[in-house]
Amino acid sequence: MQTIIASTRTKDMALTALFAVIVVTAPIWGKLIGAGYPDLLQKFAIFGLFAIGYNILFGLTGYLSFGHAAFLGIGSYTTVWSFKLLTMNAIPAVFFSVLLAGIFAAAIGFLSLRRSGIYFSILTLAFAQMAYNLAYSVLTPITNGETGLRVLRDDPRVIDAALGIQSEGSPLGDFFGLTLTGYNGFYFCALMLILGFYVSLKIFRSPFGMKLVAIKANQTRMEYTGFNPRPYLLSAFVISGMYAGLAGSLMALVDPLAGAERMQWTASGEVVLMTILGGVGTLFGPILGAAIIKYFENIFSAFNEQVLHRIFEFLPDWLADIMVLLTNPFVGEGWHLTLGALFMVVIIFVPGGVIEGFRRLARWSTRFDAEAAERRKAEAEEKAKARAARQAADEGGAK
Amino acid sequence: MTDQQQRKVVLSISGVNKTFGGLQALTDINLKIEEGMTHAIIGPNGAGKSTLLNTCIGRITPDSGHIQFEGKDLVAGFTPHAINQLGISRVFQTPEIFPELSILYNVMIPAFARRDGSFKFNPFRSLRKEKEIEDEAMSLLEDFGMADERHHHAGSLARGNKRRLELAMCLIQHPKLLLLDEPTAGMARHDTNRTIELLKKIKLRGMTKVIIEHDMHVVFSLADRISVLAQGAIIAEGAPNEIKGHPKVREAYLGSAVL
């Protein structure tokens, strides 16, 4: 499977437009699958962005980072501080979050990329855990420790104060007058997701992206071909860190608070799962993986015994009881079990992820179509022959 | 002889030693590779031929001695990519290609290295705009008879073809010095002859080459000069005719083989 292709401009534009339409109409099709509420849709978009960015590092270069949650956290804290000190407007918040995440990614990447393989993964994990623990302990003046950092009414907000903007009630993220909660929040995230997707698409279609994949394919050859892999890897690391910063910033935009738990290693692991589940190194895979995981988290964790009883109502009582007993551990608090099972099925049967699964289905169906078409053609030919023979016989009879 | 004295020395190896543990892999190697020449290094297995090439591309640092390429000392801290940027390309003994990428892209990537240097940040440039490099890669692939398969994965090629692909990857860089480590090993006779023809064509263009080869047919069709390596030391050097009749060479390497 080739991930890097020189596609035509029209095709790329059509792909982006299609993606934009799918994202913007999410509130409509989300209703059909029970996901039509802004909270969940925001999560789709935010974690989709996180995964797209992560895929630029992991999918293209093959370097598996276990510390990207640190940049998520940095993005969130920066956004809340921008809210506290400058303004409730989203633009400076997003800008500073991405910038700061990029700076931290440059530093962590510079040190971690001195090693490759498992050692690189362990180094990134160590840095992220360090960030997490710092946020809980010595950095409490900046992060507000366990309580989490929140926006208060009497924060300075110098830009807002200078412009005479005052918020009533508890301050909320805002985009030139639009309060970024509910569907407004989702549409802002959606806009960022579409932009993020377009940037990722450009990278996938560039010589730069091609070289990243070449590093994954054969780093030795790259070095003896005259490329210095280190700056390429560092660029990919910083870009993916900036995406994570953006995702973290959006989290704090739609819900203005930031806590250290966002930086925990489980959050770093989650984005790895999303990318692999959807399809490593593919354009759409990571977004799909993020959506699937967030969907499962919300849908299955909301199930409980009563809901299960209602689902199995149509069965005889004794069978329904058994089914409820069997499925109960997989829902509610146990939804991780469902995720684990799904993950295993995907890794064992379609290691290329959900996208690979789609591709296989498409190939089967086209082959099936082709076979059917051939069969029809053969049948038609036979019929024509039979008709010709009959006609010849009739004519012979007439004579 | 006067003609040879006028030739510029491209690569000069002087007094190079290398030991691995207790094994003396290279002993006091002195070698001058002149511009435009095809210099073959032959010798039995384990004689140190590949080690010698590895010292030239920065893969192995010699214990002592100097390797000078166009006046620059390669031993003094040149990284492999910097050495390539100076103009040295190498075909490896086991083909080093990009298996997951298409054959066309395998050839385009080294061309980017030649044009853009060891690092260029251009994530927003479209591959569509790289028509010039794509055309160059295509014409090279046509020479190699691989143009029709350009969209196939390089990893799906047979071993002999992987080697030819690697040769194409090196040639697109227009190196000043091309190092070939058994370029025809694992190839069918037909492909070997084709590769010899290709290498002869390159020679006409004046590219300097160092070639390690076991196939004497290849060596004597291409080489202008031959050095014989045995147990890490050069035991003979000369024109092909001199080497053919050299008693020491027969003893060490050729045995009773009739040439």
Chai-1 contact restraints between the chains, C-beta under 6 A:
chainA,res_idxA,chainB,res_idxB,connection_type,confidence,min_distance_angstrom,max_distance_angstrom,comment,restraint_id
A,Q2,B,S102,contact,1.0,0.0,6.0,A-B,restraint_1
A,A6,B,L127,contact,1.0,0.0,6.0,A-B,restraint_2
A,A6,B,R128,contact,1.0,0.0,6.0,A-B,restraint_3
A,K202,B,F124,contact,1.0,0.0,6.0,A-B,restraint_4
A,I203,B,P123,contact,1.0,0.0,6.0,A-B,restraint_5
A,R205,B,S126,contact,1.0,0.0,6.0,A-B,restraint_6
A,R205,B,L127,contact,1.0,0.0,6.0,A-B,restraint_7
A,S206,B,P123,contact,1.0,0.0,6.0,A-B,restraint_8
A,S206,B,R125,contact,1.0,0.0,6.0,A-B,restraint_9
A,P207,B,F112,contact,1.0,0.0,6.0,A-B,restraint_10
A,F208,B,N122,contact,1.0,0.0,6.0,A-B,restraint_11
A,F208,B,P123,contact,1.0,0.0,6.0,A-B,restraint_12
A,A214,B,F98,contact,1.0,0.0,6.0,A-B,restraint_13
A,A214,B,I109,contact,1.0,0.0,6.0,A-B,restraint_14
A,A217,B,F98,contact,1.0,0.0,6.0,A-B,restraint_15
A,A217,B,E100,contact,1.0,0.0,6.0,A-B,restraint_16
A,A217,B,L101,contact,1.0,0.0,6.0,A-B,restraint_17
A,N218,B,E96,contact,1.0,0.0,6.0,A-B,restraint_18
A,N218,B,F98,contact,1.0,0.0,6.0,A-B,restraint_19
A,T220,B,E96,contact,1.0,0.0,6.0,A-B,restraint_20
A,R221,B,E96,contact,1.0,0.0,6.0,A-B,restraint_21
A,E223,B,P80,contact,1.0,0.0,6.0,A-B,restraint_22
A,E223,B,H81,contact,1.0,0.0,6.0,A-B,restraint_23
A,Y224,B,P80,contact,1.0,0.0,6.0,A-B,restraint_24
A,Y224,B,N84,contact,1.0,0.0,6.0,A-B,restraint_25
A,Y224,B,R90,contact,1.0,0.0,6.0,A-B,restraint_26
A,T225,B,P110,contact,1.0,0.0,6.0,A-B,restraint_27
A,T225,B,A113,contact,1.0,0.0,6.0,A-B,restraint_28
A,G226,B,H81,contact,1.0,0.0,6.0,A-B,restraint_29
A,G226,B,N84,contact,1.0,0.0,6.0,A-B,restraint_30
A,G226,B,Q85,contact,1.0,0.0,6.0,A-B,restraint_31
A,G226,B,A113,contact,1.0,0.0,6.0,A-B,restraint_32
A,G226,B,S118,contact,1.0,0.0,6.0,A-B,restraint_33
A,F227,B,H81,contact,1.0,0.0,6.0,A-B,restraint_34
A,F227,B,A113,contact,1.0,0.0,6.0,A-B,restraint_35
A,F227,B,S118,contact,1.0,0.0,6.0,A-B,restraint_36
A,N228,B,H81,contact,1.0,0.0,6.0,A-B,restraint_37
A,N228,B,S118,contact,1.0,0.0,6.0,A-B,restraint_38
A,N228,B,F119,contact,1.0,0.0,6.0,A-B,restraint_39
A,P231,B,F119,contact,1.0,0.0,6.0,A-B,restraint_40
A,S235,B,F121,contact,1.0,0.0,6.0,A-B,restraint_41
